[in-house]
Amino acid sequence: MKMKSNFILFRNVCLALLLSVIGIIQTFAAAPAREFYELRVYHFNNKAQQERVEVFLKDALLPALHRIGINRTGVMRTMDGDTTGLKLFVLIPFKSMDQLLNLPQQLQNDKQYAAAGNDYLNSKFDNPPYTRFETVIMKAFVNMPVLMVPKLNTPKADRVYELRSYESPTEERHISKVKMFNEGGEIDIFKQIDANPVFWGDVIAGSHMPNLMYLTTYANKTAREDHWKVFKAHPDWKKLSAMPEYQKNVSHSDILFLQPTDYSDL
């Protein structure tokens, strides 16, 4: 009788352990893989250049990306009155680094892309479509592993997208700032106040390092101001920003206000 009781106990323990392992496996299997992002920043001398690039993006690049399953590409202009010059921002999400690295070859093999983008792709050396463009490569944060399309109903012409870049004085302070967003819960605050965050990215290649970038979106200028007032007054933010371990982890920040184009996926 005692032996039977021990067997039942042993069986129940094994069953509990098995269920626990299965639960852990399911949790990791359900967690989405962290995406990679390429942010292209086109610089222009004049509006004519910008218009040529926009035709290329609208008629050639975005349709080509859609054909290979990349359908959440953002195209954003600097807003009127911006003093940083004429720029265009193109944000492309990738499921893996291999997908990012394979994109140029896939585009070269796309005949529709070549035909639709001919003016841009075969520009004469003395009539370039831009002065230069920068490329920033990022990996999505743990607590926001996938780029999200904004849930906004207002016309794109009215929206305000806010792109922020936070540089840190050292790699360790950068890790601190990333942790502040993830484990610290700063990302959660943005979600709680419905700031429509699109992505958070740890910059792994770019001209400003160490660095992170993120994008929040708003229905209009008034909504942007109202959301930031709520954020700054949020008790969780006040508590988080006062923690000693998160002090002095940003040495320089850039804030850009952008407007999505009418053909942008975001």
C-alpha positions in Angstrom: 0.0 0.0 0.0 2.8 2.3 0.9 4.6 1.5 -2.3 1.5 2.3 -4.3 1.2 5.7 -2.5 4.8 6.5 -3.3 4.3 5.6 -6.9 1.2 7.9 -7.2 3.2 10.7 -5.5 6.1 10.2 -7.9 3.8 10.1 -10.9 2.1 13.4 -9.8 5.4 15.1 -9.3 6.6 14.0 -12.8 3.3 15.1 -14.3 3.6 18.5 -12.6 7.2 18.9 -13.9 6.1 17.9 -17.4 3.3 20.4 -17.5 5.7 23.1 -16.2 8.2 22.4 -18.9 5.4 22.4 -21.6 4.2 25.8 -20.2 7.7 27.3 -20.5 8.1 26.0 -24.0 4.8 27.4 -25.1 5.6 30.7 -23.5 8.9 31.0 -25.5 7.2 29.7 -28.6 4.4 32.2 -28.4 6.8 35.2 -27.9 7.3 37.0 -31.2 10.9 37.2 -32.5 12.4 40.7 -32.3 12.4 42.5 -35.6 15.1 44.5 -37.2 14.6 48.0 -38.7 16.3 50.0 -41.4 15.7 53.7 -41.2 16.7 55.6 -44.3 17.0 59.4 -44.0 17.1 61.1 -47.4 18.5 64.6 -47.6 17.6 67.0 -50.4 18.7 70.3 -51.8 15.3 71.2 -53.2 11.7 70.1 -53.5 12.3 68.7 -57.0 14.7 66.1 -55.6 12.2 65.2 -52.9 9.4 64.8 -55.4 11.5 62.4 -57.5 12.3 60.2 -54.5 8.7 60.2 -53.4 7.6 59.0 -56.9 10.2 56.2 -56.6 9.0 55.2 -53.1 5.3 55.3 -54.0 5.5 53.6 -57.4 8.5 51.3 -57.1 10.0 50.6 -53.6 6.8 50.1 -51.5 5.0 47.9 -54.1 8.2 45.8 -54.4 8.3 45.5 -50.6 4.7 44.5 -50.6 5.3 41.8 -53.1 7.8 40.1 -50.8 5.6 40.5 -47.7 7.0 43.6 -46.2 3.8 45.7 -45.8 4.4 48.0 -42.8 6.9 50.5 -44.3 6.6 54.1 -43.0 7.4 57.1 -45.2 7.4 60.4 -43.3 8.3 64.0 -44.2 9.7 66.7 -42.0 6.9 69.1 -41.2 6.5 72.6 -42.4 8.7 75.0 -40.5 11.3 72.4 -39.6 14.8 74.0 -39.6 16.8 70.8 -40.1 16.4 70.9 -43.9 14.4 68.9 -46.4 14.4 65.3 -45.4 12.4 62.1 -45.9 12.4 59.2 -43.5 11.7 55.6 -44.6 11.3 53.0 -41.9 11.4 49.4 -43.1 10.8 46.4 -40.7 12.4 43.0 -41.2 11.7 39.7 -39.6 15.4 38.9 -39.4 18.8 40.3 -40.3 19.0 37.8 -43.2 15.9 39.3 -44.7 17.5 42.8 -44.4 20.7 41.6 -46.0 18.9 39.8 -48.8 16.7 42.8 -49.8 19.1 44.4 -52.3 19.4 41.2 -54.4 15.6 40.6 -54.2 15.0 44.2 -55.6 17.6 43.7 -58.3 15.7 40.6 -59.5 12.3 42.4 -59.5 11.6 43.6 -63.1 8.5 45.5 -62.1 10.7 47.4 -59.5 13.3 48.2 -62.2 10.7 49.5 -64.6 8.8 51.6 -62.1 11.9 53.0 -60.5 13.9 53.7 -63.7 14.1 57.5 -63.2 15.6 57.1 -59.7 17.6 54.0 -60.3 19.3 55.3 -63.5 19.8 58.9 -62.4 22.5 60.8 -64.2 25.5 61.7 -62.1 24.9 65.4 -62.6 21.2 65.1 -61.7 21.0 63.0 -58.6 17.6 62.5 -56.8 19.1 63.4 -53.4 22.3 64.9 -51.8 22.8 61.8 -49.6 21.0 59.4 -47.5 21.8 57.9 -44.1 21.1 54.4 -42.9 20.4 53.4 -39.3 20.0 49.7 -38.4 18.2 48.8 -35.2 17.0 45.8 -33.3 13.6 45.9 -31.7 13.4 46.2 -27.9 12.4 43.1 -25.9 9.2 44.7 -24.6 8.1 45.8 -28.0 9.5 43.2 -30.4 7.3 44.0 -33.4 6.5 47.2 -35.2 2.9 48.3 -34.7 0.8 50.2 -37.2 -0.8 53.3 -35.5 -4.5 52.9 -34.6 -5.4 56.4 -35.7 -8.6 57.5 -37.6 -7.6 61.0 -38.5 -6.3 61.9 -42.0 -2.6 61.4 -42.4 -2.2 65.0 -43.3 -3.3 66.0 -39.8 -1.2 63.5 -37.9 2.0 64.2 -35.9 4.6 61.5 -35.7 7.4 62.0 -33.1 10.7 60.4 -33.7 13.1 60.5 -30.8 16.8 59.6 -30.6 18.6 59.2 -27.2 22.4 59.0 -27.2 24.2 57.9 -24.0 27.6 59.0 -22.7 28.9 55.3 -22.5 27.8 51.8 -23.5 26.9 51.1 -19.9 24.7 54.1 -19.6 23.0 53.1 -22.8 22.2 49.7 -21.4 20.7 51.5 -18.4 18.4 53.6 -20.6 17.3 50.5 -22.6 16.6 48.8 -19.3 14.6 51.8 -18.2 12.3 51.3 -21.2 12.0 47.5 -20.9 12.3 46.2 -17.3 11.7 49.7 -15.9 8.3 49.9 -17.6 8.7 53.2 -19.5 7.3 51.5 -22.7 4.3 50.4 -20.6 3.5 53.9 -19.7 3.4 55.0 -23.3 1.0 52.1 -24.0 -1.2 53.0 -21.0 -1.7 56.6 -22.2 -2.5 55.5 -25.8 0.5 57.3 -27.4 0.3 54.8 -30.3 4.0 53.8 -30.2 5.2 52.3 -33.5 8.6 50.9 -32.5 11.6 51.1 -30.1 14.9 50.2 -31.6 18.4 49.6 -30.2 20.7 51.2 -32.8 23.3 48.6 -33.8 24.8 50.6 -36.7 24.6 54.3 -37.3 26.5 57.6 -37.1 25.4 58.4 -33.5 26.4 55.8 -31.0 25.5 54.5 -28.5 21.9 55.3 -29.3 18.3 54.2 -29.3 15.3 55.5 -31.3 11.6 55.3 -31.0 8.5 56.6 -32.7 5.1 57.6 -31.2 2.2 58.9 -33.2 -0.7 61.2 -32.5 -3.9 62.2 -34.2 -2.9 65.9 -34.4 -0.7 68.5 -32.7 -3.2 69.0 -29.8 -3.3 65.3 -29.1 0.5 65.2 -29.0 0.6 68.0 -26.4 -2.1 66.4 -24.3 -0.5 63.0 -24.3 2.9 64.3 -23.2 1.2 66.2 -20.3 -0.4 63.0 -19.1 3.0 61.1 -19.5 4.9 63.7 -17.4 2.3 63.7 -14.7 2.0 59.9 -14.6 2.9 58.5 -11.1 4.8 55.6 -12.6 7.0 58.0 -14.7 7.7 60.1 -11.7 8.8 57.1 -9.7 10.8 55.6 -12.5 12.6 58.8 -13.4 13.7 59.3 -9.8 15.4 55.9 -9.4 19.2 56.3 -8.9 20.1 53.5 -11.4 18.5 55.4 -14.2 20.1 58.8 -13.7 22.4 60.5 -16.3 21.8 57.8 -19.0 21.1 60.3 -21.8 23.8 62.7 -23.0 22.0 64.0 -26.1 18.5 63.8 -27.5 16.9 64.7 -30.8 13.2 65.2 -31.3 11.8 65.3 -34.8 8.1 66.0 -35.7 7.2 64.2 -38.9 4.1 63.7 -41.1 3.2 60.5 -42.9 2.8 60.6 -46.6 -0.6 59.5 -48.0 1.0 56.3 -49.4 2.8 55.3 -46.2 1.8 52.0 -44.7 2.0 53.6 -41.2 
